[in-house]
Amino acid sequence: MHQVYFVRHGETVWNVENKICGATESPLTERGREQARAIGRELRARMDAGELKLDRMLCSPLSRARDTAEEIANILELPLAVDVRLREQNFGKWEGTARDGEGFQRAKENFIDSFGGGESMMRVAQRIYNLLDELREEKETSYLLVAHNGISRIVESYFRDMENEEFASFGIRNAALRAYSFPEGV
C-alpha cells in the first residue's frame, strides 16, 4: 500500500503563548525539540520492526518545521529536502493574535479570504494538493512530510471529505504523526 506520513512541528514559543504563527517565524522550545526527537525515535522503532517504511522526508522552509525535520532525519538517517509548498499558510492580519480568538475561528471558514494580505485556504489547498498529486505518482517511494497545523488540515482534506466547519476546526498536536494511504490503482 502506497502511503505518505505527516508530522506537525514541535512546540514553539508562540504555541506556548497561544498566538497564531502562520508564516511568521517562531522558534521551537526545548520541549519542542524533545518532541521532535521522541517522534523520531518512535518512527525509528516502527521502521526497525517493519511496521512502516520511509524513504525520504520533505519539510516546510519555516524554521520550526525544518528544525523538527532535521531532528527526525538525524535519527532516521533519511534524506531531507525543503519544499516551499509545505510552508504554513500566511494568516495576514491574524498572525500574532490569539489562536482561539472568535474572529479567527470564523475567518477560517471563509476559504477564499486572504486575511488582509495573507493567503486564502484555496491557494494553500492548490499547492498542497499539487504536491500530494506528485507524491501519489511516486508509487515506490514513501514520504514523511514535516509541516504545520494549517497544512495538516489540507492534507487531511485531500484524503477524506470534510464539512466546512470540521475542516476549519481540524488540527493535530505538536509532533503528532498521521498516516495516509493513496487509493489503489491511482
SEGU-705166 format. One record per residue (C-alpha): x, y, z; residue number from 1. Coordinates in Angstrom, 2 decimals, always signed. Layout:
% SEGU-705166
X:Y:Z:NUM
...
***
This chain:
% SEGU-705166
+0.00:+0.00:+0.00:1
+1.38:+3.40:-1.05:2
+1.43:+5.77:+1.92:3
+2.50:+9.22:+2.98:4
+3.09:+10.26:+6.58:5
+2.67:+13.68:+8.16:6
+4.20:+15.14:+11.34:7
+3.44:+18.58:+12.72:8
+6.43:+20.54:+14.03:9
+7.28:+20.53:+17.73:10
+6.08:+23.10:+20.23:11
+7.08:+26.72:+19.54:12
+7.34:+29.85:+21.66:13
+4.14:+31.21:+20.08:14
+2.33:+27.90:+20.64:15
+3.04:+28.35:+24.34:16
+1.84:+31.96:+24.13:17
-1.36:+30.87:+22.27:18
-0.50:+33.00:+19.21:19
-1.13:+32.26:+15.54:20
+2.25:+31.68:+13.90:21
+1.27:+31.32:+10.25:22
+4.12:+32.48:+8.03:23
+5.80:+34.25:+10.96:24
+8.88:+32.56:+12.39:25
+8.57:+31.25:+15.94:26
+11.38:+29.04:+17.25:27
+10.98:+25.64:+18.82:28
+11.06:+25.47:+22.58:29
+13.33:+22.90:+24.22:30
+10.18:+20.83:+24.75:31
+9.51:+21.13:+21.00:32
+12.99:+19.79:+20.22:33
+12.44:+16.87:+22.58:34
+9.05:+16.19:+20.93:35
+10.85:+16.03:+17.57:36
+13.43:+13.59:+18.92:37
+10.70:+11.47:+20.54:38
+8.71:+11.11:+17.31:39
+11.97:+10.36:+15.52:40
+12.71:+7.54:+17.98:41
+9.15:+6.22:+17.63:42
+9.42:+6.20:+13.83:43
+12.85:+4.53:+14.00:44
+11.46:+1.76:+16.22:45
+8.49:+1.23:+13.91:46
+10.76:+1.13:+10.86:47
+13.10:-1.35:+12.56:48
+10.11:-3.53:+13.47:49
+8.93:-3.47:+9.83:50
+5.70:-1.64:+10.73:51
+6.33:+1.21:+8.32:52
+8.64:+2.18:+5.50:53
+10.04:+5.66:+4.94:54
+12.35:+6.59:+2.08:55
+12.50:+10.38:+2.03:56
+11.49:+13.42:+4.01:57
+10.16:+16.79:+2.89:58
+9.67:+19.77:+5.16:59
+8.50:+23.35:+5.24:60
+11.17:+26.05:+4.93:61
+9.97:+27.72:+8.17:62
+12.50:+27.09:+10.95:63
+10.09:+25.37:+13.37:64
+9.29:+22.65:+10.81:65
+12.80:+22.49:+9.36:66
+14.36:+22.12:+12.83:67
+11.82:+19.41:+13.73:68
+12.55:+17.60:+10.46:69
+16.31:+17.80:+10.97:70
+16.00:+16.21:+14.42:71
+13.89:+13.39:+12.92:72
+16.12:+12.94:+9.85:73
+19.21:+12.56:+12.05:74
+17.55:+9.70:+13.91:75
+16.09:+8.04:+10.82:76
+19.17:+8.66:+8.65:77
+16.92:+9.71:+5.78:78
+17.45:+12.32:+3.08:79
+15.65:+15.58:+3.84:80
+14.63:+18.25:+1.36:81
+12.86:+21.55:+1.89:82
+9.73:+22.03:-0.22:83
+8.36:+25.58:-0.16:84
+4.86:+24.28:-0.85:85
+4.79:+22.93:+2.74:86
+5.19:+26.38:+4.31:87
+2.37:+27.36:+6.64:88
-0.49:+29.49:+5.41:89
+0.03:+33.23:+5.77:90
-2.85:+34.32:+8.00:91
-2.30:+38.01:+7.29:92
-3.84:+40.29:+9.91:93
-4.44:+37.34:+12.27:94
-0.75:+36.45:+12.72:95
+0.40:+37.04:+16.28:96
-3.18:+37.16:+17.60:97
-4.85:+34.59:+19.87:98
-5.28:+31.18:+18.22:99
-8.63:+30.65:+19.88:100
-9.98:+34.12:+19.11:101
-13.60:+34.06:+17.93:102
-12.92:+36.25:+14.90:103
-10.16:+33.98:+13.66:104
-12.25:+30.85:+14.15:105
-14.99:+32.32:+11.95:106
-12.48:+33.65:+9.40:107
-11.10:+30.13:+8.83:108
-14.49:+29.08:+7.45:109
-14.16:+31.59:+4.58:110
-11.96:+29.70:+2.12:111
-11.44:+32.50:-0.42:112
-10.45:+35.24:+2.07:113
-6.77:+36.24:+2.09:114
-6.98:+37.54:+5.67:115
-5.91:+41.08:+4.79:116
-2.67:+40.40:+2.95:117
-2.27:+36.70:+3.66:118
-3.11:+33.58:+1.66:119
-6.53:+32.04:+1.12:120
-7.30:+28.44:+2.09:121
-7.97:+27.72:-1.58:122
-4.48:+28.82:-2.62:123
-2.93:+26.74:+0.16:124
-5.00:+23.74:-0.93:125
-3.85:+24.20:-4.52:126
-0.16:+23.96:-3.61:127
-0.62:+21.07:-1.15:128
-2.90:+19.10:-3.48:129
-0.36:+19.57:-6.30:130
+2.40:+18.24:-4.05:131
+0.31:+15.24:-2.97:132
-0.62:+14.51:-6.59:133
+3.12:+14.36:-7.38:134
+3.85:+12.07:-4.43:135
+0.95:+9.80:-5.42:136
+2.75:+9.17:-8.73:137
+5.91:+8.02:-6.92:138
+4.43:+4.65:-6.02:139
+7.75:+3.13:-4.88:140
+8.69:+5.96:-2.51:141
+7.23:+6.60:+0.94:142
+7.50:+10.16:+2.23:143
+7.37:+11.79:+5.63:144
+6.13:+15.38:+5.43:145
+7.00:+17.71:+8.31:146
+4.98:+20.89:+8.34:147
+2.30:+22.84:+10.19:148
-1.17:+22.57:+11.69:149
-2.77:+24.56:+8.86:150
-1.12:+22.25:+6.34:151
-2.36:+19.21:+8.30:152
-5.98:+20.20:+7.63:153
-5.29:+20.50:+3.89:154
-3.59:+17.08:+3.84:155
-6.48:+15.57:+5.80:156
-8.99:+17.03:+3.32:157
-7.07:+15.51:+0.39:158
-7.66:+12.03:+1.77:159
-11.21:+12.36:+3.10:160
-14.28:+14.50:+2.67:161
-14.90:+17.04:+5.41:162
-17.65:+19.52:+6.20:163
-16.55:+23.19:+6.20:164
-16.78:+23.57:+9.98:165
-14.88:+20.33:+10.58:166
-12.18:+21.44:+8.13:167
-11.83:+24.86:+9.79:168
-11.51:+23.34:+13.27:169
-9.30:+20.35:+12.34:170
-5.84:+20.22:+13.85:171
-3.23:+17.90:+15.31:172
-0.95:+18.20:+18.33:173
+2.68:+19.24:+18.09:174
+4.87:+16.39:+16.83:175
+1.82:+14.20:+16.16:176
+2.00:+11.61:+13.38:177
-0.73:+10.87:+10.82:178
-0.60:+8.16:+8.15:179
-2.47:+8.33:+4.86:180
-2.93:+5.79:+2.08:181
-3.25:+6.70:-1.55:182
-6.09:+4.81:-3.24:183
-5.02:+1.64:-5.04:184
-4.81:+1.81:-8.81:185
-4.39:+5.59:-8.83:186
***
